[in-house]
Amino acid sequence: MSGASRAGAAMPPLALSNFSIVTSLGAGRAQTIAALYTGRHGLTPCTFESLPFMTYVGEVAEVDAYRLAGELSGFDCRNNRLAAMALQQDGFTGAIASARERYGADRIGVFIGTSTSGLLQTETAYRHLDPVTGRLPAEFDYTRTHNTYALARFVRTILDLAGPAFVVSTACAATAKVFGSAARMIMADVCDAAVIGGADTLCATTLFGFHALGVTADEPCRPFDVERCGISIGEAAGFVLLERVTERHDSSTILLLGVGESSDAYHMSSPHPDGVGPRLAMERALAAAGLKPSAIDYINLHGTGTPVGDAAEDRAVFDLFGAATPCSSTKGFAGHTLGASGVVEAIFCALSIQNEFLPGSPHTRRVDPAFKIQYVREGRHARIDHVVSNSFGFGGANCSLVLGRAT
């Protein structure tokens, strides 16, 4: 990293030693970057649930056929299945096994984010109440499926880890905020490494709930478009092995350089119109990384495609970065994956750095002329050394990450 662009780093860099992902774009890093390259998206008309309205979703079709068996059968639900699929990608479980040998199972933390956890499992259980007693089905296991901690418990079990573990549930900022949680635990020497990430899957409560808020689009979402009309909900899982930088890491390693968090608490579901909280999160992330705004080569926007949300983010980004920094929202690829979006988009950014490719924005036809940032519609090759990835959740829970290449 250039010394000229650093301004007194407050956080030691940490290595993303391995990462794994599954979205509607496909399973694993190769399918993901191929989709980003070609502009191929995974949004289709919703057939997951019978809905009285039209919307598009990013559904992972393969998860229906995936089952958890044996000692893991009690965890079987859509959310844990999708998490298991992600954990099997790109040698991730092998990387964790090696880390377990280096540090010991009790020195690897598990810090997970999710918004709904296994809510679909509870919805299904309620549809099968005993008609006489009103009791839930005997096989329904709330603790290992729907409970918010269920996902962390499952990940600890399948990876045979015994370190500290907890789940963050701050809506759409959840799996971004766990990067900060893990960094603090490592810096405090509570653990030597951490598995971070999470999963969110489709369910009726989410689909109906966002529709009730009036923010689901009836077409594939069009972030920052002048005619944007809402979000397309997606499902995804992603995980990262985060640890201190050592001689084992080389120039291909992606580093977590800074984390910035804020809570503007302006409104239950709407951001502050001036983007106060998002700007503060970005400022704090840059300060933690010791970088000036001019050092950032690309910003992965939260960019959900809602009229108010995109406008607030445009204001916050322009006030801090001006119009020189390329920006785009990748939610047109796999949809808004809610609690999983932080880690999913951090992995998109890591792949962008490694492959020197700046992602475009499928479905965005005409950028809102009222916006001031440099919004990228078509993907292109570009040298990317530092990125900011934004995740903003309900209630004003904001988190920005700074990632960069090791040099």
N, C-alpha and C positions, 0 to 999 in steps of 0.2 A: 504494500500500500504506500502511496506517495506521502512522504512526510509533510509536503506543502499543504495537503488537504486535510491533515489531521489537526485537531485542536485540543489536545489533552484528553486522551481516551480515558473514560471512567470505568470501562468494562473490559476485561481480558477477552480476546476472541476465543470462541469455542468451535470445535470442528463438527460438521455434519458428516460423521464417518460413514454413514449409510442411510439410505432413505427408500421408502417403498410407498406405492400408491395404487389405488384402484378407483376409477371413476367411470362414467358412461363413455369415456373416450377409449377405455380398455384397461387392461391389467398390466402394470409394470411401467418402467421408465421408457422403454423403447416405443411402445404404443402411444404413450403420452406425448413424447416429443414429436413423433411422426404426425400426430393430429395438430399440434401447435404449428408445425412447419407448413402443413398443407391447408390449414384453416378448416379441417374437418371437425364438425361439432357432434355432440351426442344428445341433442335435444329432440324429443319426439312427442307427438300428442299423447296425453296421459291416458293410459289404459290400466294403470296400476290399481286404481280405485274408480268405482262408478260415481262420477261427479255430475252435478247439474249445471256445470259451467265448463267452458273450454280453457285448457291451459296446457303448456308444454312442460315436460320434466326431463331430467337427466337420470334415467333409470339404468341400473346395472342388472341386466337380464340374467346373467349367469348366477347371481346370488340365490335364485330360487332353487336351483339344483344342488347347491352346496349344503352339506349337512355336517353338523358337529356330532361325533359319535364317541362311544366309549366313555372315558372319564370326563369328557367335555360335553356329553349329551345334555346335562342339566343347564348348560349355558346356551343351548340352541335357540337362537332367535335371529331375525334378519340383521340386526345391528352387529351382533357378535360374529355372524357368518361373514359379513362384509369385512370386518376387522381381520378375521382369520385369513381371508383371501389376500388382503394387503400384506399381512405378515409373511406370507409365503413368497413374495415377489423379490427378485433381484438379490438373492442371497442374504436377505435381512436376518432370518433366524440364525444363519451361520455366523453372521457378524455379532449377533447377541451372544451366541455360544462362546465365541472367542473373547468377547468382553467379560463374560462371566468367569472365564479362566483367568483373565488378567486381574480382575478386581474382586471377585467373589460375588455371589448372588445377592448378598445383603448390602452391597455397595453400589448397586445399580437401581436408581429410582425409576418409578413409573408415574408419569404426569400426563393425564389424559383430559381431553376436552370433548364435550358433546352437548347438544341442546335437548334432544328428545330421548337419548339412550334407546332402550328397547320398547318404546311406547306402543309400537304396533302389536307387540305380544300381549299387552294389556287390553288394547282394543279388541283383539281377537278373543281374548278370554271373556270379556264382557258380552260379546255376541253369543257366547255359549254358556251363559248363566244357567244354573239348574232351574227349570221352570217351577219347581215346587218350593225349594228352599232359598232360591236366589243366590246360592253360593257360586263362587268362581270354580272352574274346573280343577280337580285335584292335581292335575299335572302342571298347573300354572305355577311357575317358580319366579316370583317377583324379585327376590334377592339377586338371582343370577341372570336375570334378563332385563327387567325394566328399571330397577333401582339405578340411580345415577352412577353409583360406584360399581355397578355390575361390569361395565366395560374395563375399568382398571383391574378389577379382580380377575376377569377373564384373561387380559393381557399378561398379568403376573403369572397366572397359572400356565398358560400355553408356552411362555418363555422361561418358566422355572426361575423366577426372580423373587427376591425377598427383601428388597430395599424399601425405602419410604414410598408411599403411593397415595395419590389423591386425584380427584376429578374436579375440573373447573367447568362450570356451566354458566357462562356469561353470553348466552345466545351466540351471535355470529362472530364474536371475538374469542371464543373459547380456546380453540387450538392455536391461536396466535399467542394468547396470554401464557400458555404452558411453556413456551420458550423462555419467558421471563422467570417463571416458577423454577424451571430446571436450572437456569443459569444461576439463580440465587442459591439454590441448594448445593450446587457444585462449588460455587465460590465460598460458601460457608462450611465446606468440607463435610457436609452431611452425606454426600455420595460422591463417587468418582465419575460416574457417567449416568445418563438418563435415557430412557425410552420415552419419547414424547409424541403426541399426535392425537388421533381420535377418529371417530366415525359418527356419521348421522345417516339415517335411512328414511325412506319415504313412509309416510303414515297418513291416515285420514285427518288426524288432528292438525297436522301441519298444513296440509292442503286446504282444508276448510278454514283454518284459522287465518292464514295469510289472505285468502280470498275475502274473508269477512273484513279484513283491514283495507280492502280495496287495492292491494298492491300486487296481485298476480296478473301477469300479462296473458292475453289470449293468443299469443304468438311467441316464437322464440325471443327471449329478452334482447333489448337493443340498448345497452348502456351508452349513456352520453349522446344518444340520438335526439334530434329535435322532436321526434314523435314517440319517444320512449313511453311505455305505459305500465311498467312493473317488472316483477321478477319471474324467472323460471326456476322452480325448485329442483335441485339435484340431490343425489346421494353419493357418498364417497367415504373412503377411509384412507388415511395416510399416517405413516410413522417415521420417526427420525431417531437415529442413535446419536446423541450429543455427548461429547466428551472433550477434555482438555486437548489442546494441540500438542502433538508429540512428533518425534522423528518418523513415526509410521505414516504420517500424512505428507502428501506431496502437493505439487502445484495444481493438481486436479481437484483438490479438496475444497469444498465450499465452507465458508466460515460464517458463523453468527457473530456479527460485530456489535450490534446494539439492539436494545429493546426499549420502546417507549410506551407508557400506558397513561391513560387519563380517564376521568369519568365526569362528563359535563352535567349529567343528570338533568338535562333540559326538558325532556319529555319521555314518556314511557316507550314510545316507538319511533319518534321522529328526531333527527339530529338538530342541533342548534343551526339556524339558517346561515350563520356566519362561519360555520365550521370551526368553532372555538376549540372543542375537545379534540377533533382530529388533528388540528394544527399543533396543539400541545403535545399529542402523542408523537407526531413526526419530529418535532423539535427535540423531545427527550430522547428519541431513538438516535438521532444524529449526534446529540451530546454524548450519549453513552458510547457511540462508535468513534467519537473524536473526529467527526467529518463535517465539513461545510456542505450546504445544499448543492454547491457547484460540483461536488465530487460524485453525485448520484447520476448514473447513466440511464436509469429506467425506473419508473414507479409503477408498480402493479396496484392499480386502484381497487378500492372496495367495490365501487361501480356496480350497483345492483340493477340499475335500469329504472329506478323510481324517480319521479320528477324532483322531489324535494331532496332525496339523498344525494343524487349526482350533482345537483346544484351546490349543495353545501360543501361537497368534497372538492369541486372545481374551485370554489372560493378559497378553501384552506390550502390547497396545493399551490395555486397561483400566488397567494400572499407570501408563501414561504420559498417557492422555487422559481416563480416567474413562468415564462412560456418556453424556456429553452430545453427543459427536460422532457424527453419522450415519455408518454403515459399511455396505458391502456387498461381496460378491464377484461379479464379472461373468463368472466362468467357467461359469456356467450358460447363458450366451448362446452362446459359440463353443467352449467346452471349454478345457482346459488346453493352451495352444499351446506349452508347454515353453520352449525357448530364445527363442521369439518373444514370449512373454507379457509381458515387461517393456515393450517398445515398443507392443504392441497395447493394453495397459491404460493406458499413458500417453496414447495417442491417445484412448481412451475417456474419460479424465479431461479432456483438452483439449476434446473435444466437449461434455462435461458442463458445463464452465465457459462455453463460448461459447453454449450453448443453454439455460443455466440449468435443467438437469435432473439430478436425482439418480437414478442407475440402481437398479433393483431387483435381485431375485435369482430368476430363473426356477427352478422346481422345488423351491425351499426351502419346505416346507409348515409346519413347526413348528420354530422356532428352539430349539436345545438350551437347556432351562431352567437348566442349570448355567453358561451363559455370562453375562457381565456387560455386554458392550458393547451399544450401541444398533444392532442389526442391522436393516437396511431390506429388507423383502421386496418391497414394491410401489414402483415408480418414482414420483417426484413432482417437480413443478416446485420449484425452490429457487434462491435467489441463492447462487452458489458463487464465492468469491474465491480461496481457497487449498485445495489438495488434497494429500494424501499418497497415493502409490501404492507398494504393497509388492510386492517380488519376492524370494522366498527359494528357494535352490537346494540340491541335494544337497551334502553335505559342510559345510553351514553357511555357504554363500556367500549373504550377505544384502545387499539393496540397497533403499533407500527414496528416492523422488524427491519433491520438493516443487514443484508447479506452481502458477502463479497468473495472474490477468489483469493486463494492463498498464493502468496508470492515469495 
